[in-house]
Amino acid sequence: MLTNPLFIRQLKYALIISAVISIITCSYSLNESYDARIITNDLIEYFEGNTNENLHGISYYVNNEGKEIPYINDMFEYKMFSIISASSIIISVGIMIFLFISYRDEKYKNTASFLYSLPMPREYFYIYKILCFFIVVTVPIILTAFITKTTFKPIIISISPYLNLLEYVSPENFYFELKNDIISELNLFIPNLFLIFAILNLLIVISGRIYTAYCIFAGMPLTILAFASGIANFIDLYLQNSDIRINIINRQFIFPTIYISSTQYIEKNVIFNFIISFVLIVIGFFLYKKSKPENLGKLFTINCFNYILYIAAFLMGGVIFFRIILFKVDLNGSSIFSGIFIMLIGSFLSLIITKTLISKIINIE
Amino acid sequence: MLKINKITKKFDDVKALDNVSAYIKKGTIHGLIGENGAGKTTLLQIVSGIYRQDDGKILINNEPVYENNKIKSKIGYVTDNNQFFPYYKVKEIVAFFAGIYKTFSKDKFNALNKILNVPDNKRINQLSKGTKMRLSLMLNMSINPELLLLDEPTSGLDPIAKKEIIDMLIDEVEKNKCTILISSHHLSELEKLCDDITILNHGKVTYQSSIESIKNNVKKLQVLFEFEPNLSDVNEILKVEKLGSIYYIITKKYNEEIKEKLIQKGAKLIEEVGISLEEIFIYTNSKKGSEYNAD
């Protein structure tokens, strides 16, 4: 089964894609970590030296070397980020709708027909997809976890840049429980949202409403993403209980969501994600075997996997460029707009690269 | 070789195939004719094991096809939508076929490629429609299939390539006793190539016969009547067309009995004229023809 040329081809692209994602996420996490160490040290010094100061309204603070470190705590900028976040999501949804329309063509149906005409057990296609998507999702999680000593979970969370940007709003975010609670709720919500989609998808497959499945961009990848978030939670747990975990303030600063999630929700989250995902994969397998191939041909072109990765790439690209370019280089009113421009270019570059790579796998569906 | 027994297939509420039956003998070429949407491609997809029929049976060498890899490995399926994997190079898809089909012969592929000239370093999405079709034919013939299913195989091909492919198919049947089920709109080609034909109309078989039987039985008559005839009670008539005072009558058979009936209706002159498969197709798919089930 594993020496089949179809699997070898899929595996090759799965490894290339996971390597690319690993590089992106490692650099992303390292960058975060670097940021956090500098800024948190500065913050600690600031707090220690200025305990009676009100931090609101501070645009810059001075570090040990006398350098001004920019801060976003201005409501205007905060609103800008919210607008950018919302725009990114709207643009992503727009792209998704566009792809949904343009990709629903005969090409995928024909490729599916070609595959089904081959003398191969039909369930191999399912197993190959699960294995390859599993590699694509889990290899970067594990690599990032052990290289950067943090988790890959933020890649899922970063689908909502809102969460990433919140931490820049003001230093209080990291100390005031109220805001942390909001973040942690969102953190819990997002991976479970994948599960909701996955369950909906299976219900739709059962009822035979395949086209509706497209509309809510559901599919097995979502199930696997849910599964992956379970793995991320496990790694989270491992990091918490091991010597390699990093300074709690740093962790909070890097990914405040993870810390909260780990302490409050980790146990039920892990169990829930793992068990449900596993059950969904198994149910999916039997549904796949029982369902009509003409419908599965449509569903298993897995355009939805495209969409999810496009959106993730778009937003990740946006967030990375946004942070690196906008925050590190400059921070004044005018540069916000140049930052937006750069972010859009970065996003589209990420989008094109991801699309090109993913199309290699999609064409083997 | 291939038994299609009362096949029915529905897509949502649309009946693509309705109680279709056919028997295809080993080492013969069977043509499948029908308008667009008649159900030809669906039938080929069911025979190739892509789709599962809702009702009825498909047997190849007395074994069902669907999810039967042993049987599927003996079937070549060439469609006019030859996408394969668009990013593969030709040599990669050749290696892929060699990995999937144990009976694949690289030597045969190379020999066929000497005739059809498909560049092996190009990606499939860079090939023209005609070249993709040639590639698909070469790949599927190289697996040495017992049953070769061809869906519009000459679509997009130039006349020289068409002739080469028709010659290759005839050669394949003669040398390897391969059975071919071919669907095409080029009826003149089918007429030369096929041993038998099946005409489909809206998912139903409207005519099924051997080419030889068609030529012996179905006749086109040129008749001059003394007065306006009423031919509705002559059951053998498939179609009547009037051109001036001359009547063109298509009959599913022509013998002395029919001739006598026509004379009684006032026929002064009766003359047989040639009829092509295309005309038979048109007449059997016309309103009256669709009510007729031959053989």
Interface residues (C-beta under 8 A of the other chain):
Chain A: N4 P5 L6 R9 E106 K107 N110 T111 S113 F114 Y116 S117 L118 P119 M120 P121 R122 K292 P293 E294 S359 K360 N363 I364
Chain B: F11 Q45 S48 G49 I50 Y51 R52 E67 N69 K70 K72 S73 I75 Y77 T79 N81 N82 Q83 F84 F85 P86 Y87 A95 F96 G99 I100 Y101
